Amino acid sequence: MLTSVMRLYHFIKVVLIASILILVGFACSSSPPPPTPQEEISVQIEVDGRIQTISIQDGNSVQTALDLAGITLAGKDRAEPALIVSLTEDAAIRVIRVEEIIETEQVIIPFQVIRQPTENLPAGQEKLLQAGKNGLTRSTVRDATTDQVRHLKGENTDLKQAVAELTLEVIKYKKSLGM
C-alpha cells in the first residue's frame, strides 16, 4: 500500500509541476494587445498640373501615398516632402517632374586667310601657299528643367518680347520728334 501511495504522491507532484510550467509558459508568451485602428486621413497630391485627393491611414509614408495613387517617379523626379516622411492629417504632396535635355550643337569654324605681301609677284596677284580647311567645334548643353522652371522661362521670353516691342516704339517716337 505504501508503494501505491508513493506513486500517487509522485504522480500528483508531476501533474502539479507540469501545470505550473504550462501556466508560466502562457504568461510569458502572452500576445500583444490588438492593434488600435489607425485613423484615415485625407492627402492632396499635386502632380502634372492637377490635384488628386486620396484617403490613407495616418502615419503612412509619402511613398505609400504615391503608390496608392498610382503615381511613379522616374529619372530625376522628386516629391516634396521626401518619400520617407510620415503623413498626418491635411498633408499635401507635390510631385516635381524633372526633364533632362541634352543638346549637341556643331559650329563650323571658317579657316583663316593670311595674306603675306611678297616682291616676287606683281601687284594685285595672289599665290596659294596652303589650302585652308574649315574646322568644326561641338558644344554639348545639358539642361534639366521642372514645370516651374519651364513656366519661368516662358515668362522670361514673353518679357523680352515686350521689352523689344517697347524699345521699337520708343525709337519710332523719337524719330517722329526728329531726335
Secondary structure by P-SEA (a helix, b strand, c coil): caaaaaaaaaaaaaaaaaaaaaaaaaaaacccccccbbbbbbbbbbcccbbbbbbbcccccaaaaaaaaccccccccccccccccccccbbbbbbbbbbbbbbbbbbbbbbbbbbbbbccccccbbbbcbbbbbbbbbbbbbbbbcaaaaaaaaaaaaaaaaaaaaaaaaaaaaaaacc
